[in-house]
Amino acid sequence: MSPREVEAVNSVRIVGRVGAPGVEKILPSGDAVVEFRVVVDRAKPRSEKREVDVLEIAVWSSRLRKRALGLHEGEVVEVVGELRRRFWKGATGVASRWQVEASELSRL
């Protein structure tokens, strides 16, 4: 397949437990975002100990922000969205982190 025949896709589906309640932040631009974490068990742990991934979720739409603020720790949710890398200037220089930008959010 040539590069012209391949469709680029950035799509993420996560099912897991809410790790902490959502926090609404108002950015200097005036935009609002709700951020929370989802804890997902690893399908194939490297050892007999339970292993999890803690994933950062960002919710921008007003309808989903309201839903995200109503989530409670331990609830099972499904998040559909896209993976984003955020950059900002910190005290020690440029910093970054990965987040899932949610386009769908459902309690299960």
Helices and strands as residue ranges (DSSP letters): G 3-5, E 12-26, E 32-41, E 52-59, H 62-69, E 76-90, E 93-107
